[in-house]
């Protein structure tokens, strides 16, 4: 299974919003510059994220985007699904026509793997990224350097999949 650029960039942009949530709205230009994602691509992603009520736009001076929900209410799986990305390890996209129109021998294995991946990503919220010290490694260089240095030695260990 491979997660496309669309899903990875959407998660990255949402993490950026969550990290800077207390500062107020964030412009797409800032996200573009800090995360290295093209502005036009972000505009497309944010149209989908806005449609799914994950972000809201703020107009006027100091405007931009902010999270429409609390970071602890937004999962990685929700973000990926919002931008029309599938979490699917099967070759047939779950249609059971992987081998000459029939279900292949390993279809159940890949379907179960897809379900495990989805459940794993459904269990990770934006709040976990923000609350975890390793997220400070993602802050732009102009942010508080001492805070980043003191926390950069700590590492995130993902829970094992059951």
Secondary structure, DSSP 8 states (H G I E B T S, - for coil): ----HHHHHHHHHHHHHHHTGGG--B-HHHHHHHHT--HHHHHHHHHHHHHTTSEEEE-STT-EEEESS-GGG-BHHHHHHHTT-----STTTTSS-TBTTB--TTHHHHHHHHHHHHHHHHT-BHHHHHHSGGGGGGS-TTS-HHHHHHHTT---------
